[in-house]
Amino acid sequence: MTPPRTQQIPVVVLAGFLGSGKTTLLNHLLRNRAGTRIGVIVNDFGSIEIDAMTVAGQVGSTVSLGNGCLCCAVDASELDTFLETLTRPSARLDLIVIEASGLAEPQELVRMLLASENPHILYGGLVEVVDAAEFDGVRERHPEIDRHLAVADLVVLNKTDRVAEAEQERLRAAVVELSAPAAVISAVHGRIDPELLFDPALRPDADEKTRQLTFEDLLREEAGDGHDDHAGHLHAAYESVDFTSDVPLDPRRFIAFLDSRPEGLYRIKGFADFGAGDRDNRYALHAVGRFLRFVPQPWARGEQRLTQLVLIGAGIDAQALRAGLTACRAEPGPETPDTETERAMWGVLRYVQQEPEPEDVRQEPEPEDVREEAAAEA
Ligand SMILES: Nc1nc2c(ncn2[C@@H]2O[C@H](COP(=O)(O)OP(=O)(O)OP(=O)(O)O)[C@@H](O)[C@H]2O)c(=O)[nH]1
């Protein structure tokens, strides 16, 4: 007979501004979990759940919290429902990771976890991912980021491949100052030692520095800084636009649309179908600030060919963006690519990285997986 489960499951909050690399880090973690069973809760800002779709090779259970910021749930009951599902003994999980939306207020999530009455969970710390290449700009626009760093337990200074070494030193010093006494580690493509999440005691200088926010800390913070109102939340000024099309996109028009995207449109993610331009692949698309990248991914057998995009920004004109995207839809063309369609793809291929990252390779879930979608559970 199996003994009753008494151990509490640590719940780690994975936060960081839009596009900083949270999903990439999470995928790295899931691929290098060495037998640790991880449950994942994904909280997307847009209503097409791109993040939930791209969390690959799930082990354990994945639930998606869908549209809107979890930090603004009126009460913690929705989160509690998911935690309840993930902590039942049959899920046999060792760790739960909540990937916050890129606009969430991490301290609100921590507050909800600490207030949860689920006896099977234990708050496992806040991991904040920082995009080294965008850090200065994001901080300038959103001084609130300082507040997020101040409550983190582990900071991952990600995308260090995109900044020069001297610059890295400067950024690191700035992040260390803002997040002290949390440990700060530099990373490329979120490749950190998974043990850092599984076992907080292994974090650099853990014995002296690890600090886990207590409920009292959060209450004090709430009373002190006056930032707790919804209007002060990062996402208050942001809007998301979803676009789905079963008509393929014209590559030239779509690249022209992307090249002229407005300043406030900070993040685009999703998948594009270029029809005859490439019958074999869909193109995963990531824009973060002015950075743009496509990753071709083979269509799965029988998969519906769709373009699905989420655009997130501040001060954007949703109607104009939707109209712009609709105008990118291709006229019916040849079934097989001719020279003209091949040439039209050149603009897209300029943004394709030659060597795909392991994170970009689509994986089928492992056979033992239990995958539960919110719809089935809610
Ligand atoms: N050059 C470089 N690109 C990276 C690195 N880490 C992530 N990326 C890319 O950055 C883009 C955004 O990464 P995601 O992991 O989707 O970011 P996210 O934080 O989950 O994004 P949101 O959920 O929209 O907030 C993708 O194109 C990643 O491949 C890195 O270390 N270096």
The ligand as a Gaussian input file, in Angstrom:
#p B3LYP/6-31G(d) Opt

LIG

0 1
 N       19.035000      35.650000     -28.620000
 C       18.329000      35.106000     -27.637000
 N       17.000000      34.921000     -27.798000
 C       16.325000      34.357000     -26.775000
 C       16.936000      33.974000     -25.553000
 N       15.990000      33.472000     -24.724000
 C       14.824000      33.531000     -25.407000
 N       15.024000      34.055000     -26.645000
 C       14.021000      34.317000     -27.692000
 O       13.186000      35.397000     -27.236000
 C       11.859000      35.241000     -27.759000
 C       10.848000      35.286000     -26.599000
 O       11.075000      34.181000     -25.745000
 P        9.904000      33.537000     -24.848000
 O       10.533000      32.432000     -24.063000
 O        8.733000      33.237000     -25.679000
 O        9.579000      34.770000     -23.892000
 P        8.419000      34.902000     -22.794000
 O        9.006000      35.637000     -21.665000
 O        7.823000      33.560000     -22.512000
 O        7.369000      35.797000     -23.585000
 P        5.899000      36.308000     -23.095000
 O        5.168000      35.075000     -22.622000
 O        5.285000      36.905000     -24.327000
 O        6.114000      37.307000     -22.038000
 C       11.884000      33.896000     -28.517000
 O       12.131000      34.167000     -29.871000
 C       13.056000      33.158000     -27.908000
 O       13.619000      32.178000     -28.774000
 C       18.356000      34.189000     -25.416000
 O       18.981000      33.940000     -24.389000
 N       18.977000      34.760000     -26.483000

